[in-house]
């Protein structure tokens, strides 16, 4: 995957030509912008992980930490990918590890080793010598510690959202990845959604002209689940709403937009300013539907219903990233991308793809068109190759399996991962940075350059060249 993407016919016609300061990737920071802490110095022998391929693995052996809703839903996908096997499963609740092992065995897969019963069970699992990749799906507060431990044990790590919740933790994961020469990447399945990948390919082909702005987020009514006594173990996710004002989970919408804009691959996110509505939704739901003897009545919610982050990039683009899980509304990740020649909007109506588009010179008359024809034209090779398998082996419309298949393929074929630790840190940085901006009354704060200057170089990412899965056996 060291190849350089070809220049498209649309770009040659002038669809994405930048000039002056924009071409240099420079923008003047407003005096009121709160500066980021200086990037920590690289240690002796520490080098960038940009462009570093995986060592080729004949078989990818996965250890899973966290077997709640997400982890237990992903284990069969890992086991279904050709050349991948789940060798160990771990959860602080030993019965979950046992049920996960039973489930894999019942489907004809080798029974994984089981770890559980204590907070350090994952550390004992990492002492095994038959794990190449650690998949982490525990509550947010454990991601940093467990991801770092996986790297230090000599394994690559795939971490559910977010990889960490503090800036110092994000920097430490970047540095630990560079020191150990192991990859840590965000398990951002939405980057592998069919619409999102087609949107990315269309953008890279210049369909929308010069990209100017995008809009993404995570708008999902979770009120019933947040107050469930069984869905989120120990109510961990609801409790975050009592202790932080952060935009917890904007990555599902932010990451695909950032990827289409080549963030960390010729552009980078530079500043963030956040706004928040009042925290009304959870308390209102509790008043109407939750019995007065429920433990939640002792809680006070401080996280705003809608937290919006306005992000600027070095090339003068803007991204609006939103998070709202406390309001009554249909599900949406928004997925809007616009430029000098048109716009695409996802979650916009009853069309077969759920998306609508308007681009010049194809369209006129101020009338939206269905995205379906463009999705067929720009359908990503991953969906053409494994789309049928994805529908049978993964959740969320198949994008879970596409993510898993691609990670395993990259490891087995010795390729550079589509998503690296720098992407992962940048996409998760709105979590702590939104808190900082809100504390400053919404004034902008600087976004660290986790690449330490490496963002200026164009390089492949999710818009990869078609390759085959190595044969098994």
N, C-alpha and C positions, 0 to 999 in steps of 0.2 A: 504493500500500500504506500510505496514511496513515490508513486506516479503523481504528476501534476495534472489537475483537471484541464481538459481542452477548453479553449476559448469558444464560446457559443456564437452562433450566427447573430443572435439578438444583441449580444454584447458588441460585436463588430459593427452593428448598426447604431451604436451609441447608447445602448440601454443602461449602462452602469459606469459611465466615465466620470470620475471625480477630478476636481481641479483645485489648484491653490492649496490652502491650508488643509482642506479636506483630504486631498490626495496624500498629504504628509501625515494624516492621522492626528492632527493637532487641534485642540480647542482651548480657548481661554477660560480658566476657572473663575467663577464669580467670587468676589472677596468674601462673601458670606459662607462659602463652602467650608465645611469642617474637614480639615486635612486628615488623611489616614495616617496611622503610625507607619514609620519607615519599614520597608520590607526587611525582614531579618536577613542577615548575611548568610550566604551558603557556607557550610562547614567545609573543611579540607576534604577534597575528593568528591564533594557533593555536586552532582550535575543534573541538568534538566532531564525530565522524562519525555519531553516532546519528541515524537517520532521514534520512540524506542519500541521495537516489536516484542511480543511475547516470545519466549523460548518455545519451540515447537513441542507439543505434548502428543503422544500417541493416544492417550486417553486422558480426559480431564476428570479429576476426582474432586468432588465438591463436598465441603462440610457446611452444614446449615446451622446458624445460630438464631434462635427465635422461631417458634412454631405456633404462634397465634394465628389470626386470620390470614395475614399476608404470607407468612412463612409456610404454613401448612398448605396454602393454595399454590405455592410455587414449586414444591418439591417434586411433584410428578412431571412438571415441565422440564426441570433439569434432567431427570432420569430418562425422559423421552428423547432428548437430543442425541443424535448418533455420536458415539464415541464419548459419552459423558455418563458418569455414574455417581450416585450419592453414597459416599462411604461412611458418613457420620452425621448424626442429627443431635441437636442440643436445645434444651429449654430449661429454665429454672424449675419448671414443673415437669417432673420426670414422666408423668403419665402422658404428657403431650409427645415427648420423644418416643415413648413406646407406641402410641397410636400412629405416629408418622412412620415408624419402622414397619408396623403391621401393614399399613396402607401400601407402602412400596412393595413389600413382599407379596401382598395379595395381587398386585398387578404384574407379577413375574420378574421383578427386579431383585438383585441381591439385597439381603437385609443389611441396612447400615448399622454401625455401632451406635449405641444410645448413651447420651450424657444428660444429666439433669439432677435436680434436687438441691442445688445450692447456687449462689451468685457467681461462684468461680468455676462452675461446670464447663463453661466455654474455654477457660484457660487449660483445663485438663484435656479437652478435645484437641486444642491446638498443639498438644504434645505428641500427637500421632504423626507418623511419617507417610501416611497415604492420603494426604490432602494437598491439592494444588490450588484450589480456589475456595475462598470462604465467602458465603453469602449470608448477609446480616439483615435480619428483619425483626429486630427487637424494638421496643419503644424508643423514641427520639433521644432521650437522655443518655442512652447507652451506646449510641452509634459511634461516637468519637473514640471512646475507650476501647471498644471491641474492634473497630476498624484498625486502629493503631496497633493493637495486639496482633492482629492477623498479619499486618505488614512485618512487624518485628519477628514473627515466627517464620518468615520467609515465604509467605503465601501472598498471592494476589487477593484483592478483596472487592466484592460488589456489595454496596451498602444502600439500603433503602433510604428514602428521602427523610430529612436531610442528612448529609454525611456528618455534620456537626452543627451546633447552634451558636457558637461563639467564634469571633474572628481569630483569637489566638489558637483555637482548636483547628480551624481551617488551615491556618499557616502551618501548624505542626503536622497535619496530615500531608500537606504538600512536601514539607521537608523530610518527613519520615519515608514517603514514597521515593524521593530522590536519593536518600541515604541507603535504603534497602534495595533499590533498583527493582521494586515491585510496584505493579499498578494498583491504584485504588480508584474505582469509578462509581459514580452515582447510578443506581438502578433506575434510570429514568425511562420507564417503558413508553411514555408518551412520545418520546423522540422517534419511536418505531411505529407509531400509528400510521395507518395507510394514508390518510389525508395529510398528516404532518410531513411524511417523507415525500409525497408528491408535491406538496407546497414548496418544500425545500428545493427539490430538483427544478421546479418551474422558476423559482427565484434565481437559482444559479444559472439557468439558461437565459435570464434576462427578461422573462415574460412580463414582470411588473416594472421594468425599467430600473432607474436608480431607486433602491430601497430607501425609504424615508422614515417609516414608522411601523410599529407592530403593537399588538395588544393580545396578551394572553393571561391566563390565570387558572385558579381552581375555585369554581363556584359550585358547591355541592351541599345540599341540605342534609347535614349529618345530625340534626337535633335528636331524632329518635334514637340513633345509635349512640350518641354521646351520653344519653341518660340511661342506656341499657345497663343492667347489672352484669351482663355476661359478654357483650361484644368486645369492649376494650378492657382488658384485664386490669383490675384495680382502678378502673376509670382513668387510666393514665392520660388519655388524650383530652378528656374534659378538664382535668386538673391543670393542664397547660393554660387554659383560658382564665385561670385564677391567679396566675403568677407572671404573665408576660404580655406585653402589648405588641409582640412581633407579628409580622406577616409570616405565618408558620410554614406555608406550603404553596408558594406561588410557582414552584419549579415546573409543575406539569404544563403550565402555559408558557412560562418564561423560556424554558430550555429549547423547545422547538423554534421559537421566534429567534432566539439568540443564535441557534445553529444556522438558520436560514440567512442571518445577517453576517455569518462568518466571524462571530465573536471569538476571540483568541486565535483567529486565523486571518488576520488582516484588519480587524477592528477589535475594540474592547469596550466594556462598560466602564464609564469613568465616574459618574456621580449618581446618587439616588436621593430622592426626596419622597417622604411618605406622608400620607394623610390617613385618618381613621375616623369612622363614624362612632357614635356612642355604642357601648355594649348593651344592647337591649334584647336581642333575639333569644339567648339562652334563658335569661331570667323570665321572659314572657312565656316561653314554652313551659318552663318549670311551673309557673303559676297556673297554667291551664291544664297540664297533663300529668304532673308528677305528685304523688302523695306527699303530704306534709311530714311524714316520718322518714322520708328518703334522706340519705346522708347529704345529698346535694343542697339541701336547704341551709346548710351551714356555710355554703360557699358564696363568695362574691366574685363576679366575673369582671375582668378588667380588659380583656381583649376585645377590640372593636369588632362589630359585625363585619364590616367591609374595610379591609386595610388595602390601600392602593399605593403602589410604588411607581414613581416616575423615574425612569432610568435614561440617562444620556450616554451616548457612545463617543468615542474619539472622532468618528467621522460625521458627527452631527445628527445621528439618528436618535429616535426616541422609542422607548419600549414602556408600555403601561402594563404592569403586572398586578393582578388583583387576587385577593384571598377572602372568601366568605363561606363559612360552613354553618352559620348561625341563623340564616334567613330562609323563609319559605320561597323556594324557586326551583325550576328544573335545572338539571345538571348542565354545566357548560365549562369548557376550557377556553372558550372564546376564539383562539386561533385566527387572528386577523393580521394580515400582512399587506402593506401598501407601499406603492412607489410612484414614480413619475408617469408610469403608463398603465396603472391599474391597481386593483385590490381584490383580495380573496377574503371571505368571511366564513368561518365555520360556525356550527351550531346556530344556523340562521333560518331554518325553515324545514318544510317537509320534503325537500328534494331527496332523491335516493342516497346521495352522499352526505346530506345534512349541511352542505356548504354551497355558497353562491360566489360568483365571480363577475368582474367587469374589467376588461382590459382593451386597450386600443392597440392596433386598429381593428381588432376582431369584432368589437362591440360598439354600438352607438345607441342613441335614443334614451339614455339614462335608465336603461332597463337591465336588471340583474339577469344573469344566466346561471344554469346549473353547472357545478364544477365537474360533473361526471366525465364529460369528454376530455377535459384536461387531466383528470386523474388517470384515465386510461393512457393518455399520451405520456404522462410523466410518472407512471407507476414505478416505484422503486424495484430494483432487481430482487431485493430480498423478499418482497411480497409476491413477485412472479415466481420465485423459486420455492418458497416454503409457505405461501399463503394458505394452501389447503391443509397442511399439517398444523399451521398456527390455529386454525379454527377448531381443530380437534384436541389440541394439547395445551392451550393457554387461555387465560381469562382476558377480560377487557378487549373483546373483539379479536383476540389473537396476538395483540402486540406484546403481551408478556412472553409468549413463546418466541416471537421474532427476536426480541432482545436476548433471550437465553441462547437461542440457536447461533446468533451472530457472535456473542462473547465466546462460546465454545469453539466456533469455527476459527475465530482469530487466534485462540490459544492453540488449537490443534495444527493450524497452518503456519503459525509463527508470524502473524500479522500485527500491525500496529492497531491498538483499539480505536474504535470510532470516538469514544468518549474517554478523556483522561482526567487526571487528578486536578488539572487546572480548570477545565470545564466544570468539573464537579464543585470545586471551591467557589468559582465565580457564580454559578447558578444558585448556590446555597447562601451566598453572602447577603442577600436581602433579609434573611432571618435576623441576624444581629444588627445590620445596618438600618433596618426599619425602626428598630427600637431607638437607635441613636438619633435618627432624624425626627421621630415623633417627640423625643425629649427636647429637641431644639425647636419645637413649634413647627415642624415640617420643613425646616431649612435643609438644603442639600448637604450630603456628606460624601466624601470621596470613597470610591470603590477601589480596594487594593488591586494592584497588578500582580496576580499570583504567578504569572508566567515570567516575571522579572525581565520584561522586554521582549520575550519570545512571541508575543501576540502579533508583532508586525509582519511576520513571515506567513505567506499563504501556504496552506497545507491541507491535505484531504481530511475529511471528518466523516460525517454521516452520509455524504454524497460519494460513496465508495465505488470502486470498480468491481464488476461482477466476478466472483470467484466461487469455486466449489468447496464443499465440505470434504476433507480428506477421507478416503475410504476407511471403513472400519475393518480391523483384522490384519 
